[in-house]
Each structure stands twice: as C-alpha cells, then as structure tokens.
C-alpha cells in the first residue's frame, strides 16, 4: 500500500500535517483576540488587571524571543521530526489546560488568572521552538520545484488558525475554544507527523546518507532530483554531528552573516507594517472605529480576506519574483494604512465620519490583502530561501527571534503608544514602515525566485568575495570603506 503512494502525494500529506500544526501554533498567538473580550466582560468570572490582560495577549510573542533561537538550534541538533514528537504533547496539554481556569473550584481558590498566564507562557515557549522547525521541515522535505509553494502555503495554514479563533470566538466561550481548536489542529497534525519521515536533508547533513537517500527516493520524482539534493547537502556534511560551537563557527563566516542579515530584514520589517498588532488587537480596532458592525464579525470578515489572499499568494509565489511581490504588497498595505489613519484622524478631530463608516473594514481588508497575498508569505519564504544549508536552521531561528522581538515590542507597546499618538498615528507609522521596507527590498535583498540551494550558496560566497576585495588602509578611511563595501554588495543584488 505504501509503495502505491506517489512522491507527490507523500509531499502533500507531510506538508499538510505540518500545516495543521502551524494552524494550531498560530491560533495560540491570536487566541487572546477571541478570549479577552469575553474575559473583560462585566459578567466574566476572570478578573484580569489591564496589565495582566496585556501580558495574556502578548506573552507568547515574548517567549518567542529566546525560544526561536533555541528551537532552531535544537532542530539542527536532534532533527525537526524528533523535536516535533517531543514537544507537541506539551503544547497540546498547555493549550487545553486553560479550560481548567473556568472551573468553579479553581476560581474560588483565586488562581484562575495565574493558571491562564502559566499556560500562555508554556504555549508561547512551545510555539517559539516549533515555529522555525515547521518552516524548515516543510522546506526540506519537498522537492526543489515545490519548496516555494509548499512553504508559502504554511501562511494559509497559519491564517486558518487565526480564523478558527475569530469564528469560534463568535459562538463559543473561551474555555471551549481552548480545547476545541487544538483538537482539530494539533491532534491530527501530530498523527500525520508520526507517519512521516525525518527531513532527508537533515539526515544527509548529519552523515546518515543511506537513510537520507531512502527518504529522497520516496519524496522526489526523479533520480536527478535525488542526486542534486544529496550533492548540495553533502558539501556541508558533518558525519560526527555538529556541536553548538561548530555551528557558531560556521554561522560566523562572512557569507552566512550576510545571509542571516537578509533573512532578519524580512522578518523584522514585516512587523513594522502592522502584522502582529492588527491580528492581536483587531477586535479593539473595530470597536474604536465604531462602524456599527459587531467587532467580532468584522474580524471574521478581515480574517476571511486574509485566508483568500494567502491562497492567491501561493499561486503568485509560484510564478512571480519575490521582490516584485514584496514591493507590491508593501505599497498596497501602506496605502491602506494611510487612509485608515486618515479616518481616525478625522474622527478624533470631531468631523462627521458617518459617511466613511465603510472605510475601516474596507481599509483593513485591503491592508490584509497586501500583507496576506504578498508580504507575509513572501517574507517567511525568503527568510528561509536566502539561507545556505549549513545555517538554515540556526539562521532562520535568529530571523524568527528578531521577528519576535519586533512583534512583541509593537504589540506590548500598542496601548501605551495609542495614548500618545492616537489610532491615526499608529496607522501612519505602519505606512512609514511599508515605505522603509520597500527601500530595503530594492537596495539590499537578493532575488531568490527560481534559485537552487547551490545558487543561493554561490550568491553569498560571491557577495562575500566582493566585500573582501575592498582594500583596507588606515582607520581614518574605515567609514568610507564600509560604505563602499555596502554599496558594492547592494549593486550586486
């Protein structure tokens, strides 16, 4: 029966299993969007202080800061599939355990809020470790032609996790959501991973060539594809296994440093366009807009737009250059943020905005279109694609950590910043972020569309060699030389 399954079907089934796990992971990040409005209701039995509520919403992002680098390192040391099998039960248990906080005995003991915060800390830790693992696993288990598409589809799975929380928040109480969402995402995804193999490229990198070839023959469509993947991976093979110190030495080489910087630019800048803030506080934003439509249903509409946009993105990434998609997505999201900011500015200035009540929903839908159809999938895909094999796991972990720092700062400071510059100032900041991102895309980021694993490594080696050719004299000229070296690299992109 197993032999009758084609390589294409194997790739789809394994990617779908990882995708379900991505849905469960991403639902952790936006669970607060569905739960907090219920918990803050006057009749709620949960008594969060404003500061505790803020931590409840953002602590998973905070845990991503140290967790992503640790997760990427563990992923490379023990293998992505094995790491899944170790940590997924912990994620499921910490998610469903939030339901215990609704029990009368727990609430009477006055520890319900503590239970919820502890569960969120554990969830955030597990997700932070597993998040880079998911992208790496899907990227490496798929054939070259499918890597871009399958990795970008993870954004669809993540959005499905967002939408699950938004939809269930309209009909279920927070304690039911806590066990229902992981039941339909984490549980079936875990079962799929149990029946899936270890990453073949990870096996090859760690000297397990025979096992790697067996997996590749099951997951690649031609013998040539097997040979190409083995050749590109064996260049960086470490038959004794890589220690942490060896990984750090490899990571510190100039080509790899340049690649990690490029990867981090993708993940940091996407947050300056408003990604995490809007996803976490979308219900509050609609409530502030006062457009007449229930904020919960408005969030479902925008979430639906995001899901549809992610689907379109998978098609676009298969046919269009990455940099073109980023520039288009930033332009669309930045323009939408500007007009949303204009609406809130007019509203705060006591203008009659009743004729513009359509603008917040439409503007956020357009903003989500730019983010979900271009910025989100493309940044995560490029963050993996620009990294050479030896540092792909650790480099992506660093990029994810930098993303988490940016996302946490943006989300945790949202309420405070809002009190100083208003909602219009927040959205105009997102517009400035989109403009800055486009500038960096144009002058620094390389194009990865259609590039093989070997092409990426060759690109960074050549970029490093160009930098090394810049002559170095005395310290007084150092600043000019650094600038010239940077411009040489930019012109090569």
C-alpha positions in Angstrom: 0.0 0.0 0.0 2.8 2.4 0.9 4.6 1.8 -2.4 1.5 2.9 -4.3 1.7 6.4 -2.8 3.5 8.7 -5.3 6.3 11.1 -4.2 3.9 14.0 -4.9 1.2 12.6 -2.6 3.8 12.0 0.1 5.0 15.6 -0.1 1.4 16.9 0.1 0.4 14.7 3.0 3.5 15.5 5.1 3.2 19.2 4.3 -0.5 19.1 5.2 0.4 17.5 8.6 2.9 20.3 9.3 0.3 22.8 8.1 -2.2 21.6 10.6 0.4 22.1 13.3 1.1 25.6 12.0 -2.6 26.3 12.4 -2.5 25.2 16.0 0.6 27.2 16.7 -0.7 30.4 15.1 -4.0 30.1 16.9 -2.0 30.5 20.2 -0.9 33.9 19.1 -4.4 35.2 18.4 -6.3 33.2 21.0 -6.4 36.4 23.1 -8.3 38.2 20.3 -11.3 35.8 20.9 -10.8 35.3 24.6 -10.0 38.7 26.1 -13.3 40.5 25.0 -15.2 37.7 26.9 -12.9 37.8 29.9 -13.1 41.6 30.1 -17.0 41.5 30.0 -18.5 42.8 33.3 -20.1 39.4 34.0 -16.9 37.5 33.5 -15.5 35.4 36.3 -12.0 36.1 35.2 -10.6 39.3 36.8 -7.5 40.3 34.8 -6.0 43.7 35.6 -5.3 45.8 32.5 -1.6 44.9 32.8 -2.3 41.2 33.2 -4.6 41.3 30.2 -1.9 42.8 28.1 0.5 40.1 29.2 -2.1 37.4 28.5 -2.2 38.7 24.9 1.5 39.2 24.2 3.4 36.7 26.4 3.5 34.1 23.7 5.4 36.6 21.5 7.7 37.4 24.3 8.6 33.7 24.7 9.4 33.6 21.0 12.4 35.9 21.6 14.6 33.3 23.4 12.7 30.3 22.1 13.2 30.7 18.4 17.0 30.6 18.5 16.9 27.7 20.9 14.3 25.9 18.7 16.4 26.3 15.6 19.5 25.0 17.3 17.6 22.0 18.7 16.1 21.4 15.3 19.5 21.1 13.7 20.9 19.1 16.6 18.1 16.5 17.0 16.1 16.8 13.8 12.8 18.5 13.1 10.6 15.5 13.3 12.0 14.2 16.5 11.7 17.7 18.0 8.0 17.7 17.0 7.4 14.4 18.7 8.9 15.6 21.9 7.2 19.0 22.2 3.8 18.6 20.6 2.2 16.8 23.6 3.4 19.6 25.9 1.8 22.2 23.5 -1.5 20.3 23.4 -1.6 19.9 27.2 -0.8 23.6 27.9 -3.5 24.7 25.4 -6.3 22.5 26.7 -5.4 23.1 30.4 -6.7 26.7 30.1 -10.2 25.3 30.3 -9.5 24.3 33.9 -9.4 28.0 34.8 -13.2 28.1 34.1 -13.8 25.5 36.9 -15.5 27.0 40.0 -13.1 25.4 42.4 -10.1 27.0 40.6 -11.8 30.4 40.5 -12.8 30.2 44.2 -9.2 29.5 45.1 -8.3 32.7 43.3 -5.8 31.1 41.0 -7.7 31.1 37.7 -5.7 34.1 36.3 -2.4 32.5 37.4 -3.3 29.2 35.7 -4.1 31.1 32.4 -0.9 33.1 32.5 1.2 30.0 33.2 -0.5 28.1 30.4 0.2 31.0 28.0 3.9 31.1 29.0 4.2 27.3 28.3 2.3 27.7 25.0 4.5 30.5 23.9 7.6 28.6 24.7 6.5 25.5 22.7 5.3 27.5 19.7 8.6 29.6 19.7 10.6 26.4 19.5 8.3 24.7 16.9 7.7 27.7 14.7 11.1 27.6 12.9 11.0 23.8 12.9 7.8 23.8 10.9 9.2 26.0 8.1 12.5 24.2 7.9 10.8 20.8 7.9 8.4 21.7 5.0 11.1 23.4 3.0 13.5 20.4 3.3 11.0 17.6 2.8 9.7 19.0 -0.5 11.4 18.8 -4.0 13.0 22.0 -5.4 10.1 23.0 -7.6 7.6 22.7 -4.7 9.6 24.3 -1.9 8.4 27.8 -2.6 4.8 26.8 -3.0 4.6 24.5 0.0 6.4 26.8 2.3 4.2 29.7 1.3 1.1 27.6 1.9 2.1 27.5 5.6 0.9 31.1 5.7 -2.5 29.8 4.6 -2.5 27.2 7.4 -1.4 29.9 9.9 -4.3 32.1 8.8 -6.7 29.2 9.2 -5.6 29.1 12.8 -6.3 32.8 13.1 -9.7 32.4 11.5 -10.6 29.5 13.7 -10.1 31.7 16.8 -12.1 34.6 15.2 -15.0 32.3 14.2 -15.2 30.3 17.4 -15.0 33.5 19.4 -18.4 34.4 17.9 -20.1 31.3 19.1 -18.0 29.6 21.9 -16.8 30.7 25.2 -13.1 31.0 25.8 -12.8 27.7 27.8 -14.4 25.7 24.9 -12.1 27.3 22.4 -9.1 26.2 24.5 -9.8 22.5 23.9 -11.7 22.6 20.6 -9.1 24.4 18.4 -6.1 22.1 19.4 -8.4 19.1 18.9 -8.9 19.9 15.2 -5.4 21.1 14.5 -2.6 19.8 16.8 -4.0 16.3 17.3 -4.5 15.3 13.6 -1.2 17.1 12.6 0.7 15.1 15.2 -0.7 11.9 13.9 0.5 12.8 10.4 4.0 13.6 11.7 4.2 10.2 13.4 3.8 8.5 10.0 6.2 11.0 8.2 10.0 10.6 7.9 12.7 12.8 9.2 14.0 15.6 7.0 16.1 13.9 4.3 18.4 17.0 4.1 19.0 16.9 7.9 19.8 13.2 7.7 22.3 13.9 4.9 23.9 16.8 6.8 24.5 14.6 9.8 26.2 11.7 8.0 23.1 9.4 7.7 23.4 9.2 3.9 21.7 5.8 3.4 18.6 7.0 5.4 18.6 10.3 3.5 18.6 8.5 0.1 15.8 6.2 1.2 13.6 9.2 2.1 14.6 11.1 -1.0 13.7 8.2 -3.3 10.3 8.2 -1.7 9.8 12.0 -1.8 11.5 13.0 -5.1 10.1 12.4 -8.5 13.3 11.7 -10.4 16.7 10.2 -9.7 18.3 13.5 -10.8 16.5 15.4 -8.1 17.8 12.9 -5.5 21.4 13.4 -6.8 21.1 17.2 -6.8 19.8 17.4 -3.3 22.4 15.0 -2.0 25.3 16.8 -3.8 24.2 20.2 -2.4 23.8 18.9 1.1 26.8 16.6 1.4 29.1 19.7 0.8 28.2 20.7 4.4 28.0 17.2 5.9 29.2 16.6 9.4 29.4 12.9 10.0 30.1 13.2 13.7 27.2 15.6 14.2 27.5 19.3 14.8 28.2 20.7 18.2 27.0 24.1 19.2 30.4 25.6 18.9 30.9 24.2 15.4 27.5 25.7 14.4 28.5 29.1 15.7 31.8 29.0 13.8 30.0 28.2 10.5 27.5 30.8 11.2 30.1 33.5 11.8 31.6 33.2 8.3 31.0 36.3 6.1 28.7 34.7 3.5 26.5 33.2 6.2 26.4 36.5 8.2 25.2 38.4 5.1 22.5 35.7 4.5 21.3 35.9 8.2 21.1 39.7 8.0 19.0 39.4 4.8 16.7 36.8 6.4 16.2 39.0 9.5 15.4 42.1 7.4 12.4 40.1 6.1 11.1 39.1 9.4 11.6 42.4 11.2 10.3 44.7 8.6 7.0 42.8 8.2 6.1 43.8 11.7 6.6 47.5 11.1 3.8 47.3 8.6 1.4 46.2 11.4 1.2 42.5 11.1 1.0 41.3 14.7 -0.7 44.4 16.1 -3.7 44.2 13.8 -4.0 40.4 14.2 -4.0 40.6 18.1 -6.0 43.9 18.5 -8.3 43.7 15.5 -11.5 43.5 17.7 -10.3 46.5 19.7 -9.5 48.5 16.5 -13.0 47.9 15.1 -14.5 48.8 18.5 -12.6 52.1 18.4 -13.8 52.7 14.8 -17.4 52.4 15.9 -18.6 51.3 12.5 -21.9 49.8 13.7 -20.9 46.2 12.8 -20.1 43.8 15.7 -16.3 43.9 16.0 -16.2 40.1 16.3 -17.9 39.7 12.9 -15.7 42.4 11.4 -12.6 40.4 12.5 -14.1 37.3 10.8 -14.5 39.3 7.6 -10.9 40.5 7.6 -9.7 37.0 8.6 -11.6 35.6 5.6 -10.0 38.1 3.3 -6.6 37.1 4.7 -7.3 33.4 4.1 -8.4 34.1 0.5 -5.3 36.3 0.0 -3.0 33.6 1.3 -4.5 31.2 -1.3 -3.8 33.8 -4.0 -0.2 34.2 -2.7 0.6 30.6 -3.2 -0.2 31.0 -6.9 1.7 34.3 -7.2 4.8 32.9 -5.5 4.9 30.1 -8.0 5.0 32.5 -10.9 6.3 35.9 -9.8 9.6 37.3 -8.5 9.8 37.7 -4.7 11.0 41.3 -4.7 8.2 42.3 -7.0 5.6 40.8 -4.7 7.1 42.5 -1.6 7.1 45.9 -3.3 3.5 45.5 -4.4 2.3 44.2 -1.1 4.0 47.0 0.9 2.6 49.6 -1.5 -0.9 48.2 -1.0 -0.7 47.8 2.8 1.0 51.2 3.3 -1.7 53.0 1.2 -4.5 51.3 3.1 -2.9 52.1 6.5 -2.6 55.8 5.4 -6.4 56.0 4.7 -7.3 54.1 7.8 -5.2 56.6 9.8 -7.0 59.5 7.9 -10.3 58.1 9.1 -9.3 58.0 12.7 -7.7 61.5 12.4 -11.0 62.9 11.1 -12.9 61.1 13.8 -10.6 62.4 16.6 -11.0 65.9 15.2 -14.8 65.7 15.6 -15.5 65.5 11.9 -18.7 63.7 10.8 -17.4 60.4 9.6 -20.7 58.6 9.3 -20.4 58.6 5.5 -17.0 56.9 5.9 -18.1 54.0 8.1 -17.2 51.6 5.3 -13.5 52.8 5.4 -12.1 50.9 8.4 -13.5 47.5 7.3 -12.5 48.1 3.7 -9.2 49.6 4.6 -8.2 46.7 6.9 -9.4 44.2 4.3 -7.1 45.9 1.7 -4.3 46.1 4.2 -4.7 42.4 4.9 -4.8 41.7 1.2 -1.4 43.4 0.8 0.0 41.6 3.9 -1.5 38.2 3.3 -1.2 38.0 -0.5 2.3 39.3 -0.7 4.2 40.5 2.4 3.5 37.6 4.9 4.1 34.5 2.7 6.9 36.2 0.7 8.9 37.3 3.8 8.7 34.0 5.5 9.6 32.1 2.3 12.6 34.5 1.5 13.7 34.3 5.2 14.3 30.5 4.5 15.4 30.8 0.9 18.2 33.2 1.4 19.9 31.0 3.9 22.6 28.4 2.9 22.1 24.8 4.1 24.7 24.8 6.9 23.0 27.7 8.7 19.4 27.3 7.5 18.0 26.1 10.8 20.0 28.4 13.1 19.8 31.4 10.8 16.1 31.0 10.5 15.9 30.8 14.2 17.7 34.1 14.6 15.4 35.7 12.0 12.4 34.3 13.9 13.8 35.7 17.2 14.3 39.1 15.6 10.7 38.9 14.3 9.5 38.0 17.8 11.4 41.0 19.3 9.8 43.3 16.8 6.3 41.8 17.1 6.4 41.8 20.9 7.6 45.4 21.2 5.0 46.5 18.7 2.2 44.6 20.4 3.1 45.2 24.0 3.5 48.9 23.4 0.3 49.3 21.4 -1.9 50.5 24.2 0.8 52.9 25.5 1.7 54.3 22.1 -2.0 54.7 21.3 -2.4 57.0 24.3 0.3 59.3 22.9 -0.2 59.4 19.2 -3.7 58.1 18.7 -5.0 55.4 16.4 -4.3 57.6 13.4 -0.6 57.9 14.4 -0.3 54.2 14.8 -1.6 53.5 11.2 0.6 56.3 9.8 3.5 54.6 11.4 2.6 51.4 9.5 2.6 53.5 6.3 6.2 54.7 7.1 7.2 51.1 7.9 5.9 49.9 4.5 7.9 52.7 2.7 11.1 51.8 4.6 10.6 48.1 3.8 10.3 48.8 0.1 13.6 50.8 0.2 15.4 47.8 1.8 13.9 45.4 -0.6 15.2 47.4 -3.5 18.7 48.1 -2.3 19.6 45.0 -0.2 17.5 41.9 -0.5 18.5 39.4 -3.3 16.1 37.8 -5.6 15.5 34.1 -4.8 12.9 33.1 -7.3 14.0 30.1 -9.3 17.2 29.7 -7.4 18.5 26.3 -6.3 20.2 25.5 -3.0 23.6 25.7 -4.7 22.7 29.0 -6.4 22.0 30.6 -3.0 25.3 29.4 -1.5 27.2 30.7 -4.6 25.5 34.1 -4.4 26.5 34.7 -0.8 30.1 33.4 -1.5 30.4 35.9 -4.4 29.0 38.7 -2.3 31.5 38.0 0.4 34.4 37.9 -2.0 33.4 41.3 -3.4 33.4 42.7 0.1 36.9 41.2 0.7 38.3 42.8 -2.4 37.7 46.3 -0.9 41.2 47.5 0.1 41.7 48.4 3.8 44.2 51.1 4.7 44.2 53.1 7.9 41.4 53.7 10.4 40.6 57.2 9.1 39.2 55.7 5.9 37.3 52.9 7.6 33.9 54.6 7.4 34.3 55.3 3.7 35.4 51.8 3.0 32.5 50.3 4.9 30.1 52.4 2.9 31.8 51.5 -0.4 31.6 47.8 0.5 27.9 48.1 1.3 27.2 49.8 -2.0 29.2 47.1 -3.9 27.0 44.5 -2.3 23.8 46.4 -3.0 24.8 46.8 -6.7 25.3 43.0 -6.9 21.8 42.3 -5.7 
